[in-house]
Amino acid sequence: MVARIVIAAPASGSGKTTVATGLMAAFAAGGLAVSPHKVGPDYIDPGYHALATGRPGRNLDAYMCGTELIAPLFAHGARGCDLAVVEGVMGLFDGAAGQGELASTAQVAKVLRAPVVLVVDASSQSRSVAALVHGFAAWDPEVRLGGVILNKVATDRHETLLREALEESGVPVLGVLRRAPAVATPSRHLGLVPVAERHAEALDAVAAQAEQVRLGCDLEGLLALARSAPELRADAWDPGAALRPHAGGAVVSGLPRSGSAGAGAWGCPPEVPRAAADPRPAVAVAGGAAFTFSYAEHAELLRAAGAEVVPFDPLRDEELPEGTSGIVIGGGFPEVYAPELSANSRLRKAVAGLAEAGAPVAAECAGLLYLARSLDGKPMCGVLDADARMSERLTLGYREAVAVTDSALAAAGTRMRGHEFHRTVIEPGAGPQAAWGLRQPEPRVEGFVRQGVHASYVHTHWAAAPETALRFVRHCAEWTERAEQSGRSGRA
């Protein structure tokens, strides 16, 4: 039983992230263990949530993971916490285009049986705020609107007018926030600037948000509302248990086997001893300021599948981690750091060499650009015969994907759901062996499969398909074994 509350809004830009992050930080500063969550596929907001709480920010995406995984993933992240704060996405009832409430904040709130607090940008209204709040409260009787926080309120007189109007709505006002430049977080072409790029400034912004919320919100009332959430019956998601149905016939000792006990979140099943001569495959995972997009569950699944997850920063590290058997390069902003990434020629050559040797490499979006021949004219790794550049066009939306080619991530014919979010283009858009066939926004093939490389613009959430992590780790182990048997180490 975890106290929980959902922070929603009538529309994007109302101040959800400011309020949610401020609440997380304020409650954490008060001594509560706070579990941070974000509805939808967003990678950037969870970075600020993690800064506010000291815990990994976790996404709840009903489109990519399925409605049935929302409560288990929530329970996994909130295990041992006193309070969970869930930041919504877009407007309260906005979800996957053309699919009703699917993936909306309202749907997640109903699945979690959590009360909702509506953050309203009141900067250009007074009495009309009551009509707006009444409409949101009445639209779906299954969504419990427990209160409203008024944002960008100009003056005391303005606040009085808003409070008087809302007395008629029956929805309590749980906070009033004035305009405050100190709490603002800078944006770029894909949203907020990630924490990793401005850590000191982000700390100051989160502290300012916490102070603004502490002074302007009824924290006791919000906590009481969160504690009024009814019991949520859900078994917490566990990476080892998720892998178990797919773990028959593991290729190295230490990988989960059919009938074995489940792995813990940070390692392999203790019932399967590891021999000193049979180490876990080392999977190098890109991080740092240029590669900030990742879901916490990916690393947990890789570890549960038997891998040693080793981070590296393509901006700073000139070599891959020792003993690298595979590479995962997620999303981020390589276009911002193209000159620096290009200047690190030693690492680019190391990545290209490992890929050329056939080692598994999984690259999503930013990783795809890094593996290209060039990005905005700057040399990249050259693993793919393709060139990338910035574009004026924003590509955004959920995707239904079918694996076109057997790869280290998926067998041909595997169906997955994903998400695209970028302002770059790569030419050609697909290799001779494409990664995915997509149906939206128009039928096309996309991405590249070459030897052990799987590179694509499509972000996926492996909790929805845990066999992805197991397949990748097995390919890493098999590649290492082949390389050693052939008389060469094959390792970085």
N, C-alpha and C positions, 0 to 999 in steps of 0.2 A: 504494500500500500504506500504509494508515493503521492504527496500533495503535488498538484499540477495545475498549470494555468496556460492558456493559449493567448498570445498577443496577436491580434488581427487588426485590420483596417478596412475602410471602404475601398481604398485604391492604393496602388504603389505610390511612394513618395509622401505618405502621411506621417512617417516617423516611427514605423514599427521597429526598425533595427536599433535606433537610438533608445527607445523605451525598453525593448526587450533586453538589450545589452546592459543598459543602466540598471534595470531590475536585477539581472543576474549578479552584477557586481555589487550592488547595494546589499542584497541578501547574503552573498558570500562574505562580504565585509562584516556582516552581523553575526557570522559564525555558522551559518547554515551550509551544508554540502549541497550545492546546486548543480543539477544536471541540465546542460544546455542542448536544445534541439532546434532544428530548422526544417520547416515544411518545404518540400521541393528539392530540386537538384543543385541549389546554390552552394558553391564552395567557399565564397569569400566571407559571408556573414559568420559561418561557424568559426572562422579564425578569430574574430573579435569575441565571440562567445567563449572560446577557450581561454582567451586572455582574461576575460572577466571572471571565470570560474575556476581556472586551473584544471579543467577536465576537457577531454576531447569534445569538440562540437560535432554532433551527429545529425544526419539528415533523415527525414521521414518522408519518403517519396512513394506514394501509392501507385503511381504509374510504372515506375521502373522496378519496384520491389514487389508490388502486389499488395492489395489491401490487407491480406492475411498476415503479412509480415510487419505491419505498422506497430501493433501492440508488442510483439516479441522484441523488435529492435528497440523500441522505447524502453521496455523493461530491462534490456541488456545495458543500455546506456545509463539508466537511472538507478541501477542496482546500488544499494547502500547510501542513497542520497535522501536528504530531507525534503527537497523541493525540486520539481522540474519546471523549467520555463521553456515554452515552445513558441518560437517566432514563426508567424505565418508567412505566406507568399502572396504577392499581389493583393487583390481585394479578397475579402472573406470567402466569397462564393466562386471565385475564379479558379478554374482547374485546367485540365488538358483540353485543348480546343476541340469542340464538337463532341465531347464525351461526358456531358453533364457535370456532376460534382466530382468526378474522378480526379484525384490528386489535388483537390482544393483544401484550403485551411479548414473549411467547414467539415469536410469529410473526415479529416484527421482528428478534429476535435470530437466528432461523434464517435469515432472508433475508440478514442482514448477516454471517452466519457468525461471530458475536461471542460470546465467553464471557460468562456471567452471574454476577454477584455478588448473593447474596440478603441483603437487610437484614431482620433479624428483631428484632421488639420482644420482648426477653427479660424484660420487667419482671415477668411473672407466671408464670414457668416455670423449670425447671432441666433434669432429665434428659429431659423430654418434647421439648425442643428438637431432640434427635437424631432422634426419630420424624418431626417436622415436616420437618426438612431432608432426611431420607432420602426422604420421600414426594415432595417437590418435585424432588429429583435423579432419581428413578426414573420419574416420571410420563410424560415424553416423552424418549426416548433421543436425539432430535435436538437437544434443548436441552442445551448443555454448561454445567453448574453448576460454576463454577471456584472458588467460595469463598463464605464467609458473613461478614457483618459483624454483630456482636451490638450492638444498640442498647438504651439505657436499662438498662444493667446497674447494679445497686445497690451492690455492695461487692466487695472482692477475693475473699471467700469465694464469692459468687454467680458471679463470673467463673470461678473454679476449677471449680465444679460444671458450668458450661456447657461449658467446654473439655474436661473429662473425658468428658462425654456425647458430644460431637461427635467425639472420637477414634474412636469406634466407627462413625461414619457414613462416614468416608473423605473428607469434605469439609473442606478446610482453613479455619481461622479466620483471616481477613485483617484483622480489626479488632474492637476492643471499645470502645464509647463509653458513657461514664457519662451520667446525666441532667444536662443543662446548660441552665438557663433562658436563658442569654445567647444561645444559638443559635436560640431559638424565633422564629418569624415569625408575627405576628398574622393571624388569619383573620376573614373576614366572611361574608356570606350566600352568596357564590359561591366561597369558597376563600380563598387568601392575599390580603392587601392588596398591590396591585401596587407595584412599585418606584417608579414615577413619583409615587406619593402619599406616599412616605416615604423619599426617596433617601438622606438622611444616615443614618437608622436602618438602612436596608437595607444600606448599606456596612458598618456596624458588625456587623450580623448575619452577613453573608457572611464578614467577617474572622474572626469568632468561630467560624463553621463550619469555615473553613479550618484554624484553629489546633486545634480539637477533632479534626479528621480527621488532621492532621499528627501529633498526639501519640498518637492511639488506633489508627491504621491502619498497616498494613505497606505503605507507598507503593511500595517497591521490588518487593514481591511483587505488588501490584496492577498496576504498570506491566509487569512481566514477563508477567503473565497477559494483559494487553491486547496485548502484542507477540506473543503466541503465536497470535493470530487468523490463520487462513490467508488467502491472497490472495483479494481480493474483485474479481471481474471485473465492472465496471460503468462505463459511460460517464457522466461527470458531467452532470447536467441543466444545460441552458443556456437562458436565457429567449428569446434570439434564435432558436436552433434550434427551440425549442418552438413559436414563432410562425410559422416559415417555411411549414409546410404550409397555414396559414390566411391567408396574407398576400397573396394575389392581388388585384389591383385596388385598391390603397391609394388613399385619397382625397386625400392631400396628399403632397408630396414629403417624404422623410424617414421615412415609415412603411415598414415592411418590404414588399417586393414579391416576387412569386413569382420564384424563380430568383436572388434576391439572396443575398449572404453573410449569415450569421447576425449578429445584433446582439450586442454585448458586454453584460455584466451591467448596465452603467450608462449605456448610450446607444444610439443608432441605428446601423444598419449604416454603416461608414465609406464603403462604395461608393456610397451614395446621398447626394450633397452637399445641403446645406440652403441655400436662398436666404435672404438677409437679410430679404426681404419675406414669407417664408413660414415663420414661426417655429413651433416645436413647440407644440401645445396645452398650456396650463398646467392641470394637474390639482391642485387643492388637496386635501390629505389631512389630515383632522382628527387631532390628537394631544393631548398634554398629559395631565394627571391624569385627566380625565373620559373619555378615549377612548384606552385603552391596548392594545386588542386588535387585533392585525394580524399577518399572516404576512409575513415578509420577502420572500417570492417575489412578492407582489402589487405592491409598488413596483418590483421588478426587471422584472416583466413590463410594467408601464405605461411604464417608461423604454425598454425594448426595443421597445415598440409605437410609440414616437415622442413620448411625452409628456414634458413637464418636470414632475416631481413636486415640489410646493412644500408643505411642512408649514405648518399653522396651528393655533393653540390656541384653541378656542371659549371657554375661561375667561378668556383674556387679550387676544386680538386683537380689535379693534373693527371691522376691515375684513377682507374676504377678500384673499388675495394679489393683487397687481396682475396684470391680464390673465387672471383665472381663467376657464377655458372649461368646467370640470366640477369636481364635488366628490365625494370619497369619504369617507364617515363610517363608520368601523368600530365595533367593540364597545367596551364599557367600563362605567363606572359613572356615568352621568348622574344617576341617582336620588340619589347621594350629594352631587352638586353642583348639584341642581336650582335652588336660590336664586341661585347665582352665574351659572349659565348663563342663567337668566331675566333677571338684572340686566343682562346684556350685550345690551341691546336693539338696539344698532346692528348688531352682527354677525347677530343673528337676522333683522333686516329685510333685510340684505344677502343672506343665504342664501335667504330667501323670495323676494326680488326676482329672483335668478338662476334659481331654480326656476320662478317664474312666467313668466320669459322663455323657458322651454323648454330651458335648459341641462341636460346630463346630470348626475344626482345619484344615486350609489349609496350606499345606507344599509343597514347590517346591525345589528340588535339595538339597541345604544345609539343608533346613528344614526337608526333608526326612531323611537325615543322623542324624540329631539331635533327631528325634523321634525314631530312631532305638534302638536296645538293646545295641549295642556298636559301636564305631568308632575307628578303629585301636587298638582294645583291650581295649579302655577306655569306661567305662559305660556311656551311654547316657540316654535318658528319658525312654526307655523301652516300649514305646507305641506300637511299632511294633515288631513282632517276627521275627526279621531280624538283621543281622550284616553287617556293612559296613567297607570298608578298601580302602586305596589308591591303585592305579593300575598304571602300566606303560602305559596303553592304553588310548588314548584320544578318548572320545566319543563326536562327534561334528556333528551337522547338524539340518536342519529343519525337522519337523515331522508333518504328518497328523494324528490326533488323533480322536478316537471315544470313548466316555464314555461307559465303559462296565457295570458299576454299578451305580445305583442312589446314589447321594451323596449331600453334602451341596453345592457343586459347580456346578454340572451339572446332569441333568436327563440322564438315560441310553439312548444311541443313539445319544446324542449331539455330533456334529462334531466341532472340533476346530483345529487350526493350532498352532504349538508351536516350541520349539527349545531345543535341548539338548547340554550341554557343561560341561563336567566333566571328571576328571581322577580318579574317585572312582567307585567301584562296591558295590552292596548290594546283599546279599544272604539270602533268595531267592529274585529274581528280581520282584516278584509279590506275592500278598497275595491271600488267598482263594477267596476274592472278589477284583479283580483287578481294577485299576483306569482307564487305557486307553488301547485300542487296537491300535497298530501302524502298519503302512505299510512299513516304512523305518527304517533302511536299509533292514530289512527283517520282515515279519509278526510276531508279538509277542504281548503278553499282558504285561503290565508294571504297577507298582505302587500298592498302597494299599487303600482300603476303609474299614473302620472299625468304626461302630457307626457313630459319626460325623466327623471322620477323613478322609481327602483326602490327600494322600501323594504320590508324584511322582517326577521323575527326570525331567519331561517336564515343561519348562517355557512357560507360555502363556501370552498374552497381552489382558487384559480385555476390552480395548477399542473396540476390535473386537467383543466382546460378553459381552456387559454391563449387560445383565441379570445375568451373573455370580456373580457380586457384589450384585445385588439385592437379588438373591436367597440365598447367604451366609448370608446377614444381616437378612433376614426373618427367616432363620434357627436359627440364634443367638437369635432373639426375641422370637421365639417359644420355644426354649430350656429354656430361662430364665423364661418364663411364666409357663412352665410345672414344673420347679424346684420350683418356688414359690408356685404354687398350691399344690405341694406335701408336703409342710411344711418345705422345707429346702431352703436355699438361693441358693445353687449350684454355688456360686460365690467365686472367690479367695479372 
